[in-house]
């Protein structure tokens, strides 16, 4: 049975007093970024702004106690907010605040439960199943969807929202009805945010802009000019919310997608800002911590949560030494709920929209698309497909498109591994793949050296065999050497096909030799009929030995 000391997190038991000041400073600085963003993200989801504060308060505390990352800042993100918006639009269209909060809390509870179950099943490896190009495309699509959603608040126009293209058309057709004072407020806020980011990147730009927006509303009476304000914000501690279990049947598909993105963003941010010497970020423990943070937050009205990259970066750069910095950020959220909420109600809607737009633009990175295109055109296509999937099909279906594309990409790479035709660098015993860059490389008449790579199994054995046959038919060798150092596994179906191929080539007067096999593959060959045919005379330790043996036989 565990003692009380055993359940206390290690960072608390080993806390160094010298960390207190940097942790407090980092927590205060991070809260200046996190709180305005969290409120803005709540509006993306169609929720009251105080829900954003709830999502900073409860999940942040729970993650601080259960998570493995020293600096990861957990609240909500643009991606999670837009996914939440899509789900709420389906289950509670036109719902009042209380209905929306209960639906969002139910969704967060489902997300938390799924993450906890995934941790129990040790499914942390799933985070690696979405490739980086696909994730880049997905986030680029998310940025476009969010910006399109927030532009009406900048222009001060209203219309019934639909799909991405419908919304774009509606914005254009409603431009003559632009509310000029609202547009001025929105543009000024956007320019200020961009200016702070460019000239004083260490400044808490969202907090400053929110403060200026509130001051402008109060002293210039912007409401009298028709500028919409946030309005009344519920004050006080978040209260217990009973989830609406009748919504589970409708929400679980969306919760599954949100769970995947929450964990993917959390583990990516945690690993990105981990330093050597700090405790490792453990995938399965992160699943558990993020799940508990979501489930605990849900019971007090929070929306789905996860680790945020930008706020984690701020926490790291501000000098956080331990998870205590997160508790300071959570305390600031509580202070805001208890004291500052009435002041925040004076904030113009266009101010929050400006914060959302500026920080969502960062999700779309043309440089990343260009880098992918320069290196691998195929993966550039995957990124573009993921982006189009989100924009045209919606966020949840966009996740499914992204996952399917990643799976197809993985299957394609696995099913079509390379087979290299090795030639010799002149004047050396170095063999390398034949390329147009080295036309001077030498072939050995009568000998073909082939190097397959990866796991050979039923899904790719035919393709590998086809590549080998084409080279052999062109070169017409007497001996084919299979250099097997790059093959780490040989599945039974592939072994059977190799046995049959060896028989056909032997009938045609071509010998198959195998060299440099790793122990597992060598053991498989040795215990098969192929091993009996090849014997140790044609299963050699190295390529040099095989080439020398071939020369001696000529």
N, C-alpha and C positions, 0 to 999 in steps of 0.2 A: 504493500500500500504506500502511495506517495505521501510524503510529508508536505506541509505547507511551503517549506523552502524549495521543494522540487518544482512546484508549479509557478514560482516567481520567475518572470523572464530573466534571462542571463544578463541583459543590459542593465536591469535594475540592480541586481545583486553586485554587478561589477562596475557600477557607475562611479566615475571619477569626478570629484568636486570641481576640477578645473574645466569640465565640460559645461557647467551650468550657464555661465555667461554666454558663450557662443551658441548654445542651444536656445536660450531665451531670445537672443538677437535674431537668430535664423528663423525661429518660429514666428516672431513678430513681422519680419520682412516677408516671409512666405505668406502670412495671412493677408498682407496688403495686396497680394496677387490673387490668392485663392478665393477670398470672400467675394469680391466683385464678379469674378469669373463664375463662381458657383451660382450666384443669383442670376447672371446672364444665361447660364446653361439651363437653369430651371425654366426660364421663359421660352427657350427653344423647345422644351418638352411640353409647353403649354401649361406649366404648373405655376403656382404662386411663388414669388421670389424667396419667401422664407423656407421653402423646401430645399433650395440650394444650401441655405445655412444649416438646415438639419443634416444634410448630406456631408457637410464638413464636420459637424460636431460629433455625431455618433460613430460613423465608420472610421474616422480618423483616430479616435480613442481606441476602438477595438483593434484596428490594425497595429497601432503602436505597441499593444500588449502581445499580439499573436504573430506579427509578421517577422520576416527575416532580414529585410532591408533596413539599413541604418537611416537612410535619408528619403525613402519613397514617401511621397505625399499622396494620400488617398482621399479623394472626394468624388466628383464626377468629371466627365470630359465631354468635349464636343461630340465625339463619336457616340458615346453612350446616351447623351441627351437626345440626339436626333433619332437613334434607335428607339428610345423610350417614347418619343413623340409619335413615331409610326405606330407603336402598339396601342397607345392611349387613344389615338384617332380611330382605331378599329373597335375598341371595347367600350369607350366612353365618349363618343362624338357629341360635342356640345354640352358636355357634363359640367356641373357647377364645381366650385373649388374643392369641396369636400369629397365629391365623387371621384374627381381626378386624383386627389391625394391618396385616397384609399386604393384606387386602381394601380397607381404608381407604386405604393407600398407593397401591394400584393405581387407586382412584377418583381420588385427588388427581393422580396422573400423567396420567390421561385428561383431567381438568379442565385441567391445565396445558398439555397438548398442544393441546387445543381452543382455548384462549385464544391461544396462540402462532400457530396457524393463522389464527385470526380477525384477529389483528394483521397478519399477512402479507397478508391479503385486504382490509385496511383496513376492517374492519367495526365500527369504534368507534361509528358512528352508531346501531347497534342498541340501545345503552343508552337512547336516546330513545324507543324503541317501547313502553315500558310507561308508561302515563300515571300521573301522581301519585295520582289517586283510586284507581286499581287497585292501585298499590303500597301505599297506606295500608291498603286492605282486605286485601291479601295478608299484610302484616306483622301486622295485627290477628288474622288467623286463625292465623298462626304462634305468636303469643303465647298464644292459647288452647290450642293443641295442646301447647306446651311446658309450660305450667302444669299441664295435666291429666296430663302425663307425670311431673311431679315431685311432685305431691301425695302419691302413695303413700309416698314417702321421708319426707315430713313427718309423716304419720300412722303410719309404721312398719308398713304393711300390705303384703301380697304377694298377687298374683293374676296369672293369665295375661293379658297385655295384648292388646287388639284395637283396634278403631276408636275414634274419639273418643267416640261415644255409649256404646259397650260399656264403655269405661274409666270413664266417668262413672257408669254404673249399678253397676259393680263397686266403685268407691270408696264409693258410698252404702251398698251392701249389706255392705261390710266395715267400716264405721265402728264397729260394736260391738266389733271386734277391734283397735281403735286401741291402739298401744303408747304409753302415757302419757308415760314419760320421753323417748322420741323426739319426741313432739309438743311437749313443753315446750321441748326444745332448739331445734326448728325454729321455733316461734313467737317465742322469745326472740331468735333470730338475725334473723328477719324484722323484728321491732320495732326492733332495734338498727340494721339497715340503713336502715330508713325514717327513724329518728331522726337518723342521721348525714346522710342526704341532705337532710333538712329544716332542721336546725339548724346543721350544719357541712358544707356541700356540698363544701368544698375538701379535706376529710379523705379519706384513702384508705380509704373505708369497707369494701370487700371484704377488704383486707389486715387491717384491725383485727378484723373479725368472724371471719375465718379464724384469726387468732392467738388470739382468745378461745375459739373452739371447740376448738382444740388444747389450750389451757391447761386448759379445763374437763374435757376427756377425760383429761388426764394427772393432774390433781390430785384430781378427783372420781371417778376410775375409772368413767367412764360405761359402759365396755364391760361392767362387772360388772352393770349395771342393764339390759342387753340392748340398749343403743344401738349400732347398727352403725357401725363406723369404715371409713375408706377402705382401710386395710390396707397391705400392703407395696407400695412404689413402686419400680420399677426405677431404680437409680442409674447414674451415669456418662454418658458421651457417647452420643448416639444412634448406633446402628450401621447399616450399609448394609442396605437391605431390597430384595430382588429382587422386583419386582412379579409377580403371578400373572396371566400373559397370558391364561390360559384364562377369566378372569372378564370380559374386555373385552366379549364379546358380550352379557353380562347387564348390565354397568354403563354402557354408553355412553349409553343414553337418560337415565339419571339424571345422568350427568356433564354432558350437554348443558344440563340445567336448572340444575345447580349452577354451571356456567360462566357462564350468563347472570346468575344472582343474585350471584355473586362479583363480576363486572365491574360490575353495576349498583350494588351497595353501595359498591364501591371508588371508582367515578367520582363517585358522589353525595357520599360523605364527603370525597373529595379536593377537589371543587369547593366544597363548603359551607364549608370552613375555609381556602380560599385567600385570601390578601391581595393587594391591589394592590401592585405592585413586586416580587412574587415570580415565579419562573418559572411560566408557565401550565401547567395540568394538561392534558396532551395525551392524548386518548382512545385513540388507537391505540398510543401508547407505554405507556399504562397497561395495555392488553391484554397487551402483550409482557411488561411487568414482573410483572404478576400471574400470567401463565402460567409464567414462569421461576420465580417464587417457589413456585408449587404443584408444578411438576415437580421442582425441587431439593429441596423439603421431602419430597416423596413418597419419594425415594430413601433418606431417613433416618427413615421411619416417621411423617411428619406427616400430618394429615388435611387436607381441602380448606380453603384459606385465602382471605381477602379483607380489604379495609379495613373497620375497625370505626368506626362513628360516635362512640360514647361515648368510646372510648379515644383517638380522634383529637382529640376536643374537649378531653380532659384534657391531651394533649400540647401543644395550642395554648395553652390557658390557663396551663399550667405554664411557658410561655415558650420553647419550642423554636425554635431559629434555623435548624437544618439537619437533614439526614438522619442526622447523627451521633447525635442523641437516640435513634433507633431502634436503633443499635448498642449503646447503653448498656442499653436494655431487653432486647435479646437477650443481652447479657452477664449480666444478672441471671437470666435463664432458665437459662443455663449454670451459674451459681453454685448455683442451686436444685437442678439435676440432680446436681451433684457433691457438694454438702454438705448441703442442707436436706431432701432427699427423705425420709429416715427420720422427720424431725419431722412432715412433712406427712402421713405415713401415719396419724398419730393423729387426723386431722380426722374428725369425725362426718359421715356421709353426709347427715344432715339440714342440716348447715351449708352444704355445697355446694348442696343443693337450695334452700335459702333464698336463696343468692346468685343462682341461676338464675332463681327465681321473681320476685324483686324487680326484676331488670334485664330480665326478659322482659315484665313488666307494662308497662314503658315503651314497648314496641312497639305496644301497643293504646292509641290516643289518641282517646277519644270526642270531644274538642274538634275534631279534624280532621274526623271524620265530620259533626259538627254544622255546621262551616264549609262543607263541600261541600254539605250539604243546603240551607243557607241560600242559597247562590249558584246551584247547578244541581242540581235533583232527579234529572235523568237520570244525572249522574256519581255521585251518591250511590248510585243503584241499582247502578252498575258496581262501586263499592267494596264494597257489601254482597255482591254476587255473588262477588267475588274472595274475600272472607272465608269465605263459605259453601263455596266450592269447596275451600279448604284444609282446613276443618274436616270436611267430609263426605266428600271424595274422597281426602284425603291430600295431602301437601306437593308431591310431584312433579306429580300431576294438577292440584293447585291452581295450580302455575306455568303449566301449559298453559291452564287456565281463564283465568288472569289475562292471558296473552298473547292468547288468542282474544278476550277481552272488549276488550282494548286495540285489537286490529285491527278489530273490529266498530265500536268507537267511532270510530276514525279513518275507516273506510269510511263510516259514517253521516254524519259531519261533512263529508266530502269530497263525498258523493253528494247532500247536501241543503244547499247553500250558500244564504245569504239573498239575496233580491231585494227591495230597498227601493223603496217608492213615495215619491218626493221631493215635498215641498210647501214653500212659501215662508214664511219667518218674516215677519210683517207689518211693513211699512215698511222692509224691507231687501232685498238681493239674495242673501240666505243661504237655501239650500235644504237641508232636512234630512228624514230619514225621518219619515213620518207616524206619530204616536203619540197615544194617549189623553191623555197628559200635556199636549199642546199642541193643544187643539181649535180654537184661534184661527188656526192656520196656514192659509194660503190655497192653494187650487188655482187653476190657470190653465185656464179653460174651453177645451176642444178640444185641450189639451196634456197628455200623461202623460210624466213623467220617471221612468225606472226605473234603479236602480243595482244590477247584479249584482256579486257579490264572489267572489274566488278564481279558481282555474283552472277553465275550462269545458271539459269533455271528454265522451267518450261515456258515462261513468258517471253524469253529472249533467245533461247537456244537456236531456233530456226533462223532468226535474223543474223545471229553471229555466224552460223553455218553458211548462210548465203554470202555474207561478206568474204568469208574465207574461200569459198568455192570460186568466186569471181577472181580473186587474186591468184589462186592456184591455177585456174584455167588460163589466165594470161601469161603466167611465168613458166608453166610446164616444168616443174622441178622434179628431181628424183627423191628429195627428202624435204619434208615440211617439219620445221621445229616450232612447237607451240611453247613460247616463253610465258610461263604461268605465274610469274611473281605478282601480277596485278589481280589475280583471281583468288578471292578469299573463301568461296564456297562453290560446290558443284552439286546441284540437285539431281535426284535420281533420273527424272525424265531427260535432263540434259546429258547425263552420263550415258543413258541408253542411246541417244542420238549420236553421241561421240563414238560409241562402240560401233554403231552401224556405219558411220562415216569412215572410220579407220578400215573397216572391212572393204568398203567400196574402193578406197584409195589403194589399198593393198592389192586388190584385184587389177587395178590399173597400173601397178608397178611403182606406186608412190609410197614411201615409208613415212609414218608419223612418229616423231620423237617428241618427248615432253621434258621440259627442263625447268628448274628453279620453282618447283611447286612448294607451297606452304604446307606444313605438316598435316593439316586437316584434309586438304585436297589430295595429297600424296597417299594418305591412309585410305581414302575412298577409292582411288584408282587401284591401289595395291590389292584391295579386297574384292575387286570386280574382275570379270573376264577380260577386261581391257588390260589390267595389270599382268594377267597370265600371258597375253599376246605380246605386250611390249617388253616384258621382263626388265630387269635392271639395265640391260644393254641399251634400251631406248628410253629409259627414264633417268635423266642425268642431273647432276647437281647444279651446273651453271651453263650459261650460253657459251663461254669460252671453251669449256670441255666439249660441248656439242660441235662447235665449229672446227676444233682441232680433230675430233673424231671423223668428221665429214671429209676433211682434207686427207687424212691418212687413208680413208677408204677409196679415194680417187687415184 
